[in-house]
Amino acid sequence: DIYNYRCYFCHGYSGDAKTLASTFLSPPPIAFIDKSAEELNIERMRKAIKNGKTNTAMMAFDTLLSEQEIDAVIHFVREAFIIKKRENTSYHTVENGWLDHEQYKIAFPFVTGEIALDTPWDALSEKQRKGKRLYLNSCISCHDRSKVEDEGAIWESYPLSWPRNGYSHKINEKNDAISAASPYAVHDKSDTYVPKSEMEAHGQAIFQENCAFCHAPDGTGKNWIGQFIEPHPRNFTALPISERYTKNSLKVLIQNGVEGSAMPAWRYVLGVMMRLIQSLSTCGRSSRVVLIDAFRRFAKV
């Protein structure tokens, strides 16, 4: 009873450590079924349960369990998992309220991993869809996510407060105590990259003036504004851009924007600006005055 209440979450009902929690922990919890009685002797187990394990997720239970309870857990784990290597299925019993566990068998394929949990609904039969709904409604709280084809993001942060007054994604020497303590402050600093060409320098300036507001000056998208946008702006540092995009595909995204996101189409903005700038360098003085006036009006818009 103690093991099934306090230990299974990491070590698994069958002592195999095949749990959702174990996939996020480094080092992972011990799989008792892979250990021998000599390797995990009683004293070593007692010390780990009482004092925990440094640099692991194994906490100390000396303030939660009595000596008798610790001994009971030790002997259960050794007998059931280390020595006999048996599956612990005692939870699904009549005494625990499971009068007929077989009635839920349409959900079993998702528990065992026979069918991946993220299999598209339209790829499942009607019976499998019913099993998946049953698994998600009733089984997943204990059996975790089972098998998935796409692991997705392990951790994603979300902001808990609105942007501070006078927010700017550029360097601000007057950051107050609140903004300085913000986890986003580190992403509000200007890019330190040193351009290797005039074109890079020009592109860097355009990025900082137009793109950094959402993508952050450091390209992570983890500044204050970026984290409020859903889906979050692309983190360009997570994977080298050359591995994710070709120059042409990146150009198309910038020109046309990304549907279903806050990424707008920039072809009308950057394109008009560039044409105005190019015109300024080729026209006469009187025309230049007119273009400068148009540029200023455009900039205000």
Backbone hydrogen bonds, N-H to C=O, Kabsch-Sander energy under -0.5 kcal/mol:
donor,donor_aa,acceptor,acceptor_aa,energy
5,Y,1,D,-1.0
6,R,2,I,-2.9
7,C,3,Y,-2.3
8,Y,3,Y,-1.8
10,C,7,C,-1.0
11,H,7,C,-2.4
12,G,8,Y,-2.7
15,G,12,G,-1.7
17,A,11,H,-2.8
19,T,17,A,-1.5
21,A,9,F,-0.6
23,T,19,T,-0.9
23,T,20,L,-0.9
24,F,20,L,-0.5
24,F,21,A,-1.5
25,L,21,A,-0.6
25,L,22,S,-0.6
32,F,15,G,-0.9
32,F,30,I,-0.9
33,I,15,G,-1.6
34,D,31,A,-1.8
35,K,32,F,-1.6
40,L,36,S,-2.4
41,N,38,E,-0.5
41,N,39,E,-0.8
45,M,41,N,-2.1
46,R,42,I,-2.6
47,K,43,E,-2.4
48,A,44,R,-1.9
49,I,45,M,-2.4
50,K,46,R,-2.5
51,N,47,K,-2.6
52,G,48,A,-1.8
53,K,58,M,-2.2
56,T,53,K,-1.4
59,M,57,A,-0.7
61,F,49,I,-2.9
62,D,50,K,-1.4
64,L,61,F,-1.3
65,L,61,F,-2.8
70,I,66,S,-2.4
71,D,67,E,-2.3
72,A,68,Q,-2.2
73,V,69,E,-2.2
74,I,70,I,-2.4
75,H,71,D,-2.5
76,F,72,A,-2.1
77,V,73,V,-2.7
78,R,74,I,-2.4
79,E,75,H,-2.3
80,A,76,F,-3.1
81,F,77,V,-1.9
82,I,77,V,-2.0
83,I,78,R,-2.6
84,K,79,E,-1.5
86,R,80,A,-2.4
89,T,87,E,-1.1
92,H,89,T,-0.8
93,T,91,Y,-2.0
97,G,94,V,-1.7
98,W,93,T,-2.7
99,L,97,G,-1.2
103,Q,100,D,-1.6
104,Y,101,H,-1.8
105,K,102,E,-1.8
107,A,104,Y,-2.3
108,F,105,K,-0.9
110,F,107,A,-1.2
111,V,107,A,-1.1
111,V,108,F,-0.5
112,T,108,F,-2.7
113,G,109,P,-0.8
114,E,109,P,-1.1
115,I,109,P,-1.9
117,L,147,K,-3.6
119,T,116,A,-1.6
123,A,120,P,-1.6
124,L,121,W,-1.7
129,R,125,S,-2.5
130,K,126,E,-1.9
131,G,127,K,-2.1
132,K,128,Q,-2.5
133,R,129,R,-2.3
134,L,130,K,-2.3
135,Y,131,G,-2.5
136,L,132,K,-2.6
137,N,133,R,-2.1
138,S,134,L,-2.5
139,C,134,L,-0.7
139,C,135,Y,-1.4
140,I,135,Y,-2.3
142,C,139,C,-1.5
143,H,139,C,-2.6
144,D,140,I,-1.4
146,S,143,H,-0.9
151,E,149,E,-0.6
167,Y,164,R,-1.2
175,N,172,N,-1.1
180,A,176,D,-2.4
181,A,177,A,-1.2
182,S,178,I,-0.5
182,S,179,S,-0.8
185,A,182,S,-1.2
187,H,184,Y,-1.4
188,D,185,A,-1.4
189,K,186,V,-0.5
201,A,197,S,-2.2
202,H,198,E,-2.1
203,G,199,M,-2.7
204,Q,200,E,-2.9
205,A,201,A,-2.0
206,I,202,H,-2.0
207,F,203,G,-2.6
208,Q,204,Q,-2.5
209,E,205,A,-1.9
210,N,206,I,-2.2
211,C,206,I,-0.6
211,C,207,F,-2.1
212,A,207,F,-2.3
214,C,211,C,-1.3
215,H,211,C,-2.6
216,A,212,A,-1.8
218,D,187,H,-0.5
219,G,216,A,-2.1
221,G,215,H,-2.7
227,Q,223,N,-1.9
228,F,224,W,-0.7
228,F,225,I,-1.3
229,I,225,I,-0.8
229,I,226,G,-0.6
236,F,219,G,-2.5
236,F,234,R,-0.9
237,T,219,G,-0.6
238,A,235,N,-1.0
243,E,240,P,-1.8
244,R,240,P,-1.0
244,R,241,I,-0.6
245,Y,241,I,-3.2
250,L,246,T,-2.3
251,K,247,K,-2.0
252,V,248,N,-2.2
253,L,249,S,-2.0
254,I,250,L,-2.2
255,Q,251,K,-2.5
256,N,252,V,-2.9
257,G,253,L,-2.2
258,V,263,M,-1.8
261,S,258,V,-1.3
266,W,254,I,-2.6
266,W,264,P,-0.5
267,R,255,Q,-1.7
270,L,266,W,-2.1
271,G,266,W,-0.8
272,V,268,Y,-0.7
273,M,269,V,-2.2
274,M,270,L,-2.5
275,R,271,G,-2.1
276,L,272,V,-2.4
277,I,273,M,-2.4
278,Q,274,M,-2.5
279,S,275,R,-2.1
280,L,276,L,-1.9
281,S,277,I,-0.9
282,T,279,S,-1.4
283,C,279,S,-1.3
288,R,284,G,-2.3
289,V,285,R,-1.8
290,V,286,S,-1.5
291,L,287,S,-2.6
292,I,288,R,-2.7
293,D,289,V,-2.0
294,A,290,V,-2.1
295,F,291,L,-2.8
296,R,292,I,-2.3
297,R,293,D,-2.1
298,F,294,A,-2.6
299,A,295,F,-2.6
300,K,296,R,-1.8
301,V,297,R,-1.6
